Amino acid sequence: MKYLNTKELKKLTLTQILELSAKTYADQICMYYHKVDKFVGLSYREIDLKSKAFARGLIELGVEKGDRIAVLSENRPEWGISYFGILLAGGIVLPLDPCLKISELKHIIREAKAKLVVTSVKFISDLEEISNSLTFLQKIICMDDMPQKSSVPFSQLLKVRGESTKDVFYPKLDDIASVIYTSGTTGSSKGVVLTHKNIISCIWGLQKRIDFDSSDNFLSILPLHHAFECTCGFLTPISKGAKITFARSLKSKEILEDIKNSEATIMLGVPLLFEKMLSGIFRAVKRRPFFVRALFKANLGVVKFLKKAFKINFGKALFKGLRKKAGLSSLRLFFCGGAPLDPKVAQGFDLLGIKFLQGYGLTETSPVLTVNPQKNPKHESVGLPIPGVELKILNPDKKGIGEIAARGDLVMEGYYNNEKATSEVFKDGWFLTGDSGWVDRNGYYYVVGRLKNVIVTRAGKNVYPEELENELNKSPFILESLVLGRPTPGGKGEEPYAIIVPDYDYFDQVAEKDGVVFDEEKIEMTIKSEIVECCSNIADYKRIKGFKIREEEFEKTTTKKIKRYLYEHKVVRVSAD
């Protein structure tokens, strides 16, 4: 089957890509979704026709070019139909995070002055609660066929007129496609303005870097409102006629069932998701009889040796049975982004026969800047710049660490109605990522951490919290950690201080196995010992100087990044620990 030439791709808008894929892969499934007890699919032709019908419905409701239309729902075909329908009506997509609180939704809708909200029935009552104070919000469109007095049925908009394409709007490359509000780990959420050209440039770079085609099936797990999932797990598959299967939830059991039942071949995720999957596999092996455990260990040793000595990975063949039992037999590629990854996770899946690629980017860059090449990945690195991207390190220190700056067609236009914030992140044509990192002699990039999070000691040394958190989280007794700067005596400089969430399930396992009792004092002593052990191989000035235990997990964004700003102000010096 003939694929779209990558040169031609850069000349097309997002709506033209869907239309072309609908012509090329007309009867092939575009989107699978779970209905009752099985997966059912919508073809590329159906998605294209429904998107155009929805666009006509929006135009009849008064949507004009440049109107912001919000989309708030779970991952489902209606989300995708809404996305393309809004663009074909001349509107701008405003994806909303389903995990946001009512006050946060209200803030974004008000700031963007959204004219309509397309939503599922789950969020109707919340939107009704805030709609009265949002005079510019004209209507709520409900995706579900349930009678709602305050909303317009989604199905009603799909019935508008016939199949003619003459009355829909075809955007240009420089037109704004989406305004995506950042996840707000720093507490300052801003609307990122992305044009068709921005997003298409990212898709173009991904097509040249990652090997996939119309036979692939992408399992969609991460929320579609996030730039990583939207560009890489939704728009990119559509550009080559691949399938998209919407997972039922983030529950490990259901994810594995969905992979098996849909025969998914590619899955995007964040580090925490892959960490849980890998640890689940190893826990299952530990519960097997001795000879099974011994065989697994021996095979793992063989795979490691052959890979190191001959650069050959026999994991795919030796662990075929294990992958089948784990429900992963159809998978050939994991793609990770959104947060720093422990390289051991990538190495683990690679040894088990599933190719694992890590990438890096920001919402402001549509979002991907780098991806590890499939033939020669470095799991400690976030990879090489994708085609069309230029990167450089600004003001590197003696170790070569400095701020990562980027430029290319995929870099955003700016922040929505925020010239001040926009001017702060652009310098001489380069976008300042706010991330510190370095590049090796082969051009692979490494991200050290966020510049805003850097802890500066009394001696002027820089300590990157993410590095320490990665070490601490290796302990089985520590579920998660947050390292912050705490003022040193006299107020000159800071020292690393940790907030630790113990893994109480693991404490219970150890207690049952060894017959010990972990009271509050014993847990604190164990955590203290683990911190000392984790810090034993790092420089003295980086070591944790104090800690406290937190009973509950940290509040996170939808991509599982801790909202640091909620905890930073709570770190004060009360003792020498």
C-alpha positions in Angstrom: 0.0 0.0 0.0 1.3 3.5 -0.9 2.1 5.7 2.0 2.1 9.4 2.1 5.5 10.8 1.2 7.1 12.6 4.2 7.8 15.6 1.9 4.2 15.9 1.1 3.2 15.5 4.7 4.8 18.8 5.7 2.5 20.6 3.3 -0.7 19.2 4.8 -2.9 20.3 7.7 -4.2 17.9 10.3 -7.7 17.8 8.6 -6.1 17.0 5.2 -4.1 14.1 6.8 -7.4 12.6 8.1 -9.1 13.1 4.7 -6.2 11.5 2.9 -6.0 8.6 5.3 -9.8 8.1 4.9 -9.3 7.8 1.1 -6.2 5.5 1.4 -7.4 3.3 4.3 -11.2 3.8 3.9 -12.5 0.5 5.3 -9.6 -0.2 7.8 -10.3 0.4 11.4 -9.2 3.7 12.7 -10.4 3.6 16.3 -11.4 0.6 18.6 -13.4 1.2 21.7 -14.8 -1.1 24.4 -18.6 -1.7 24.2 -20.4 -4.0 26.6 -17.9 -6.9 26.6 -15.8 -6.5 23.4 -13.9 -4.1 21.2 -15.8 -2.6 18.3 -14.3 -0.4 15.6 -14.9 2.7 13.5 -13.3 2.8 10.1 -11.3 5.7 8.7 -14.2 6.5 6.3 -16.6 6.6 9.3 -14.3 8.9 11.4 -13.9 11.3 8.5 -17.6 11.5 7.7 -18.6 11.9 11.3 -16.0 14.6 11.8 -17.3 16.5 8.8 -20.9 16.1 10.0 -20.0 17.2 13.5 -18.2 20.3 11.9 -21.5 21.2 10.1 -23.4 20.8 13.3 -21.0 23.2 15.1 -21.3 25.7 12.2 -25.1 25.6 12.6 -24.6 26.4 16.3 -22.7 29.5 15.3 -19.0 28.4 15.5 -16.8 30.8 13.5 -13.1 30.8 12.6 -10.9 31.2 15.7 -13.6 30.2 18.3 -12.2 28.1 21.1 -14.1 24.9 21.7 -13.3 22.9 24.8 -13.2 19.1 24.9 -13.6 17.3 28.2 -14.0 13.5 28.4 -12.4 10.2 28.8 -10.5 8.7 25.8 -13.1 7.6 23.3 -13.9 8.0 19.6 -16.1 11.0 20.2 -13.0 12.9 21.5 -11.2 12.3 18.2 -14.3 13.2 16.1 -14.7 16.4 18.2 -11.0 17.2 17.6 -11.2 17.1 13.8 -14.8 18.4 13.7 -13.7 21.5 15.6 -10.9 22.1 13.2 -13.2 21.6 10.2 -15.6 24.2 11.6 -12.8 26.7 11.8 -12.5 26.4 15.6 -9.5 25.9 17.9 -9.4 22.8 20.1 -9.1 23.5 23.8 -8.4 20.1 25.4 -9.3 19.9 29.1 -7.8 17.6 31.8 -10.6 15.4 33.2 -8.6 15.3 36.5 -8.9 19.1 37.1 -11.1 20.5 39.9 -14.1 22.5 39.0 -12.4 25.8 39.9 -9.4 24.9 37.6 -11.7 24.0 34.7 -13.6 27.3 35.2 -10.3 29.3 35.2 -9.2 27.7 31.8 -12.6 28.1 30.2 -12.8 31.7 31.3 -9.2 32.6 30.3 -9.6 31.0 26.8 -13.2 32.3 26.5 -14.4 29.0 25.2 -17.7 29.3 23.2 -18.7 25.6 23.6 -17.7 22.6 25.6 -18.0 19.1 24.2 -18.1 16.6 27.1 -19.3 13.2 28.3 -22.2 12.9 30.7 -19.8 12.4 33.6 -18.8 16.1 33.6 -22.2 17.6 32.8 -23.2 18.5 36.4 -19.8 20.2 37.0 -20.1 22.2 33.9 -23.6 23.2 34.7 -22.4 24.5 38.1 -19.9 26.9 36.5 -21.7 27.8 33.2 -24.0 30.4 34.8 -21.0 32.6 35.7 -19.4 32.2 32.2 -21.5 34.4 30.0 -19.5 33.7 26.8 -20.0 29.9 27.2 -23.1 29.4 24.9 -23.7 25.7 24.9 -22.6 22.3 26.3 -22.6 19.3 23.9 -23.0 15.9 25.5 -21.3 12.9 23.9 -23.6 10.4 25.5 -27.2 9.6 24.4 -28.7 10.5 27.7 -31.4 13.3 28.1 -29.8 16.4 29.5 -31.9 19.5 29.7 -28.9 21.8 29.7 -27.0 20.2 26.8 -27.2 19.5 23.1 -26.9 15.8 22.1 -23.7 14.9 20.2 -25.7 12.7 17.9 -27.9 15.6 17.0 -25.0 17.5 15.5 -24.0 14.4 13.4 -27.3 14.5 11.6 -26.8 17.8 10.0 -27.2 17.6 6.2 -25.5 15.2 3.9 -21.9 14.2 3.0 -20.9 17.2 1.0 -17.5 18.7 2.1 -18.1 22.1 0.5 -19.6 23.6 3.6 -16.8 22.7 6.0 -13.8 24.9 6.7 -10.3 23.8 5.6 -7.6 25.5 7.8 -4.2 26.6 6.6 -0.8 25.4 8.0 -0.3 28.6 10.0 -3.8 28.5 11.5 -4.0 27.7 15.2 -5.1 24.1 15.8 -5.0 23.9 19.6 -4.4 25.8 22.8 -3.2 23.3 25.4 -2.9 24.3 29.1 0.2 23.0 30.7 0.0 20.5 33.5 1.2 23.1 36.1 3.8 21.2 38.1 5.1 24.7 39.1 1.6 26.1 39.8 1.6 28.4 36.8 -0.5 26.8 34.1 -0.3 28.6 30.7 -2.1 28.1 27.4 0.3 26.8 24.7 -0.6 27.9 21.2 0.1 25.2 18.6 -0.5 25.7 14.9 -1.1 22.9 12.3 2.4 23.5 11.1 3.8 23.0 14.7 2.0 19.6 15.2 2.6 18.4 11.6 6.3 19.1 12.0 6.4 16.8 15.0 4.5 14.1 13.3 6.9 14.4 10.3 9.9 14.0 12.6 8.4 11.0 14.4 7.6 9.2 11.1 11.2 9.5 10.1 12.5 8.3 13.4 10.0 5.5 14.4 9.2 2.5 12.3 5.5 1.9 12.1 2.8 1.4 9.5 -0.9 0.7 8.9 -0.6 -2.8 10.3 0.2 -1.4 13.8 -2.3 -1.0 16.6 -1.5 1.8 19.2 -3.0 1.2 22.6 -4.2 4.6 23.9 -3.8 4.8 27.7 -2.6 8.3 28.6 -5.3 11.0 28.5 -5.8 12.5 25.1 -5.8 16.1 26.4 -2.1 15.7 27.0 0.2 16.7 24.0 2.2 13.5 24.2 -0.8 11.2 23.8 -2.6 13.5 21.3 0.3 14.0 18.9 2.1 10.6 19.3 -0.7 8.2 20.2 -3.6 9.8 18.2 -2.5 12.0 15.3 0.7 10.2 14.4 -1.0 6.8 14.0 -3.7 8.4 11.8 -1.0 9.8 9.5 -0.1 6.3 8.4 -3.5 4.5 8.7 -2.6 2.6 11.9 -5.3 1.6 14.4 -5.9 3.2 17.8 -7.4 1.2 20.6 -8.8 3.1 23.6 -7.9 1.3 26.8 -10.6 1.0 29.5 -8.5 2.3 32.3 -5.1 2.6 33.9 -5.6 -0.5 36.0 -2.8 -3.0 35.3 -5.1 -6.0 34.9 -7.4 -4.2 32.4 -4.4 -2.8 30.5 -3.0 -6.4 30.0 -6.4 -7.7 29.0 -6.8 -4.8 26.5 -3.4 -5.5 25.0 -4.2 -9.2 24.6 -7.8 -8.7 23.3 -6.9 -5.9 20.8 -3.5 -7.4 19.8 -1.9 -4.0 20.3 1.6 -3.6 18.9 2.7 -0.2 20.2 2.0 1.5 23.6 2.8 4.9 24.9 3.2 5.5 28.6 4.9 7.4 31.4 7.7 5.9 33.6 5.5 5.1 36.6 3.2 2.9 34.3 6.1 1.0 32.9 7.8 0.6 36.3 4.7 -1.0 37.7 4.3 -3.3 34.6 7.9 -4.5 34.9 7.9 -5.0 38.7 4.6 -7.0 38.2 6.3 -9.3 35.7 9.2 -10.0 38.1 6.9 -10.5 41.1 4.9 -13.0 39.1 8.2 -14.9 38.3 9.2 -14.9 42.0 5.9 -16.7 42.8 6.7 -19.5 40.3 8.3 -22.9 41.3 12.0 -23.0 41.9 12.9 -24.6 38.5 10.9 -21.8 36.6 12.7 -19.1 38.6 16.1 -20.8 37.9 15.3 -21.1 34.1 14.2 -17.4 34.0 17.4 -16.3 35.7 19.6 -18.5 33.4 17.9 -17.2 30.3 18.2 -13.6 31.5 21.9 -14.2 32.0 22.3 -15.6 28.5 20.5 -12.7 26.9 22.6 -10.2 28.8 25.8 -12.0 27.8 25.0 -12.3 24.1 23.8 -8.7 23.9 27.0 -7.4 25.6 29.4 -9.7 23.7 27.8 -9.8 20.2 25.2 -6.9 20.2 22.5 -9.5 19.6 19.3 -9.6 21.6 17.8 -13.1 21.9 15.2 -11.9 24.4 12.4 -11.9 21.9 12.9 -15.7 21.3 13.9 -16.9 24.8 11.1 -15.0 26.6 8.3 -15.6 24.0 6.4 -17.8 26.5 6.7 -15.4 29.4 5.4 -12.5 27.2 2.5 -14.6 26.2 1.6 -15.5 29.8 1.9 -11.8 30.7 -0.4 -10.8 27.9 2.3 -8.9 26.0 2.9 -11.3 23.1 1.6 -8.8 20.4 3.6 -5.8 21.7 6.8 -4.9 19.8 7.4 -1.3 21.0 7.0 0.8 24.1 7.4 4.5 23.8 8.0 6.4 27.1 7.9 10.2 27.8 6.5 12.8 30.2 9.0 12.3 33.0 12.5 11.0 33.8 12.9 7.2 33.5 15.1 4.8 35.4 17.2 3.2 32.6 16.9 -0.2 34.3 13.2 -0.2 33.3 14.0 0.3 29.6 16.8 -2.3 29.8 14.5 -4.8 31.5 11.8 -4.7 28.8 14.5 -4.7 26.1 16.0 -7.9 27.6 12.5 -9.5 27.7 12.1 -8.9 23.9 10.1 -5.6 23.7 11.8 -2.7 22.2 11.8 0.3 24.5 12.3 3.9 23.4 12.6 7.0 25.6 11.9 10.5 24.3 11.9 14.0 25.6 9.9 17.1 24.9 7.5 19.7 26.2 3.9 20.8 25.4 5.6 23.9 23.9 7.4 21.8 21.3 4.3 19.8 20.1 5.7 17.9 22.1 8.7 15.7 21.0 12.2 17.0 20.7 14.3 13.8 21.0 13.8 10.1 20.6 16.2 7.2 20.9 16.9 5.5 17.6 15.4 2.0 17.4 18.6 0.4 16.2 21.0 1.9 18.7 19.2 3.3 21.8 21.0 4.5 24.9 18.6 3.9 27.8 20.3 6.5 30.0 19.7 9.1 27.4 16.5 10.7 26.0 18.0 10.2 22.5 18.8 12.2 19.4 16.9 15.3 18.2 14.2 14.2 15.7 14.5 15.5 12.1 13.7 19.2 11.9 14.8 20.0 15.4 17.9 21.9 16.5 19.2 21.7 20.1 22.0 23.3 22.0 23.3 23.6 25.5 23.3 27.2 26.8 26.0 28.4 29.3 27.4 24.9 30.1 29.4 24.5 33.3 32.6 22.5 33.7 30.7 19.2 33.3 28.9 20.5 30.2 25.6 20.9 31.9 23.5 23.9 30.9 20.0 24.8 29.8 18.6 22.9 26.8 17.4 25.3 24.0 15.5 24.3 20.9 14.3 25.6 17.6 12.4 24.3 14.7 8.9 24.4 13.1 7.5 22.4 16.0 8.1 25.1 18.6 4.9 26.9 19.7 3.8 30.3 18.6 3.7 31.4 22.2 1.5 31.4 25.3 -2.2 32.4 24.8 -2.7 36.1 25.6 0.5 36.2 27.6 3.2 38.2 25.9 5.3 38.5 29.1 5.5 34.8 29.6 6.2 34.2 25.9 9.1 36.7 25.9 10.7 35.0 28.9 11.1 31.7 27.1 12.5 32.9 23.8 16.0 34.2 23.3 17.6 35.0 19.9 15.1 32.7 18.1 15.7 29.8 20.5 13.1 28.4 22.9 14.4 28.0 26.4 13.1 24.7 27.8 13.9 25.4 31.4 15.5 21.9 31.6 19.2 21.4 32.4 21.1 18.8 30.5 24.1 17.8 28.5 25.0 16.1 25.2 27.6 13.4 24.6 30.1 13.2 21.7 27.6 11.1 19.6 24.9 13.7 19.9 22.7 11.9 22.4 21.0 14.2 25.0 20.7 13.7 28.7 18.2 15.6 30.9 19.4 16.4 34.4 16.4 18.2 35.8 14.4 21.4 35.9 16.5 24.6 36.4 13.8 25.9 38.8 14.3 22.9 41.0 18.1 23.2 41.4 19.3 23.3 45.0 22.3 25.6 45.5 24.5 24.7 48.5 26.5 27.0 50.7 29.5 26.2 48.7 27.7 27.2 45.5 27.4 23.6 44.3 24.3 22.7 42.2 22.3 19.7 43.3 19.6 18.3 41.0 16.7 16.8 43.0 15.6 14.5 40.2 19.0 12.7 40.4 18.5 12.1 44.1 14.9 11.0 43.7 16.0 8.4 41.1 18.4 7.0 43.6 15.9 7.0 46.5 13.2 5.4 44.5 15.4 2.4 43.8 14.8 1.2 47.4 11.9 -1.3 47.6 10.9 0.3 51.0 10.3 3.7 49.3 7.2 4.2 47.2 8.1 7.7 46.1 10.1 10.7 47.1 10.4 14.4 46.7 13.7 16.2 47.3 13.6 19.9 48.0 16.0 22.6 49.1 16.0 23.5 52.8 17.7 26.6 54.2 21.0 25.8 55.9 21.9 27.3 59.4 22.5 31.0 59.0 20.3 31.1 55.9 23.2 31.0 53.4 22.5 28.4 50.7 20.3 25.2 50.9 20.7 21.5 51.6 18.9 18.5 50.2 15.9 17.5 52.2 13.6 14.5 51.3 9.9 13.9 51.8 9.4 10.1 51.7 6.3 8.0 51.1 7.1 4.5 52.4 5.9 1.4 50.4 3.8 0.0 53.2 2.8 -3.0 51.1 6.5 -4.0 50.9 6.9 -3.4 54.6 4.0 -5.9 55.2 5.6 -8.5 52.9 8.9 -8.2 54.7 7.1 -8.4 58.1 5.2 -11.5 57.1 8.3 -13.2 55.6 10.8 -12.4 58.4 8.4 -12.4 61.3 9.2 -8.8 62.4 6.9 -6.0 63.5 7.3 -2.6 61.8 6.0 0.1 64.2 6.4 3.8 63.5 9.9 4.0 64.9 11.1 0.9 63.1 9.7 2.2 59.8 11.5 5.5 60.3 14.8 3.8 61.2 14.5 1.6 58.1 13.8 4.6 55.8 16.8 6.4 57.3 19.0 3.4 56.7 17.8 3.1 53.1 18.5 6.8 52.5 22.1 6.4 53.7 22.5 3.3 51.5 21.0 5.1 48.4 23.3 8.1 48.9 26.5 6.1 49.5 27.6 6.3 45.9 27.1 10.1 45.4 29.1 13.1 46.4 28.8 14.3 50.0 27.4 17.7 49.1 24.5 15.9 47.3 23.5 13.7 50.1 20.2 14.0 51.9 20.6 16.0 55.1 17.2 15.3 56.6 13.8 13.8 55.8 10.3 13.3 56.9 7.7 10.6 56.3 4.5 11.3 54.4 1.6 8.8 54.8 -0.2 9.6 51.5 1.1 9.7 47.9 1.9 13.1 46.5 -0.6 14.9 44.4 0.3 14.5 40.7 -0.5 15.7 37.2 -2.2 13.3 34.8 1.2 12.3 33.5 2.1 11.3 37.1 4.6 14.1 37.7 4.5 15.4 41.3 3.1 18.9 41.7 6.2 20.3 43.5 4.8 23.7 44.2 2.3 22.2 46.7 5.1 21.1 49.0 8.0 23.5 48.5 6.7 26.2 50.8 6.4 23.6 53.6 10.1 23.0 53.8 11.5 25.0 56.7 14.5 24.3 59.0 13.3 23.2 62.4 16.2 20.9 63.5 19.5 19.6 62.4 18.0 16.1 61.8 
